[in-house]
């Protein structure tokens, strides 16, 4: 087996870094502002709703964010229980 097999192509590595950066931004906004709807997250992050929704699906599957409720007929996304940080 060659070590070539475990190397990530530069284009793929760049995509992975960008995805991680975007997901960190989503988490930062949720931590700073509390639970946010898709529209609110889109405004806060500058990401389009479709891309943001794909991130939210993945982040929910990995347990990074959770559905925290509903507001204005939209789901509100927040941190999973036990991961909330109190800033007061």
C-alpha positions in Angstrom: 0.0 0.0 0.0 1.2 3.4 -0.9 1.0 6.6 1.1 -0.5 8.2 -2.0 -3.8 6.6 -1.1 -4.2 8.6 2.1 -3.5 12.0 0.5 -6.3 14.4 -0.1 -6.4 16.2 -3.4 -5.6 20.0 -3.1 -9.0 21.0 -4.5 -10.8 18.7 -2.1 -8.8 20.0 0.8 -9.7 23.5 -0.1 -13.4 22.6 -0.3 -13.1 20.9 3.1 -11.5 24.0 4.7 -14.1 26.3 3.2 -16.9 24.0 4.6 -15.3 23.9 8.0 -15.0 27.7 8.0 -18.6 28.2 7.0 -19.8 25.8 9.7 -17.7 27.5 12.3 -19.3 30.8 11.3 -22.8 29.2 11.7 -21.9 28.0 15.2 -20.4 31.3 16.2 -23.6 33.2 15.2 -25.8 30.7 17.1 -23.6 31.0 20.2 -23.6 34.8 20.0 -27.2 35.4 19.2 -29.0 32.3 20.5 -31.4 30.3 18.5 -31.8 31.5 14.9 -34.1 30.7 12.0 -32.7 29.9 8.5 -33.5 33.5 7.4 -31.8 35.0 10.4 -28.7 32.7 9.9 -28.6 33.7 6.2 -28.6 37.4 7.1 -26.0 36.9 9.9 -23.6 34.8 7.8 -24.2 36.2 4.3 -24.7 32.6 3.0 -27.5 31.8 0.6 -30.4 29.7 2.1 -29.7 26.6 0.0 -26.1 26.3 1.1 -26.9 27.1 4.6 -29.7 24.5 4.7 -27.2 21.8 3.5 -24.8 22.8 6.3 -27.7 22.6 8.8 -28.7 19.1 7.7 -25.1 17.9 8.1 -24.5 19.7 11.4 -27.7 18.2 12.8 -26.6 14.7 11.8 -23.3 15.3 13.5 -25.0 16.7 16.7 -23.5 20.1 16.3 -26.8 22.0 16.3 -30.4 21.1 17.2 -33.9 22.3 16.5 -34.6 24.6 19.4 -38.2 25.6 18.5 -40.2 27.5 16.0 -40.6 31.2 15.2 -42.5 32.9 12.3 -43.4 29.5 10.8 -39.7 28.6 10.6 -37.6 26.2 12.7 -35.2 27.8 15.1 -31.7 26.2 15.3 -29.6 26.3 18.4 -26.9 24.4 20.3 -27.7 20.9 21.5 -28.7 20.6 25.2 -25.7 20.7 27.4 -23.7 22.7 24.9 -25.4 26.1 25.5 -23.1 28.7 26.9 -24.5 31.3 29.3 -23.2 34.8 28.6 -25.1 36.7 31.3 
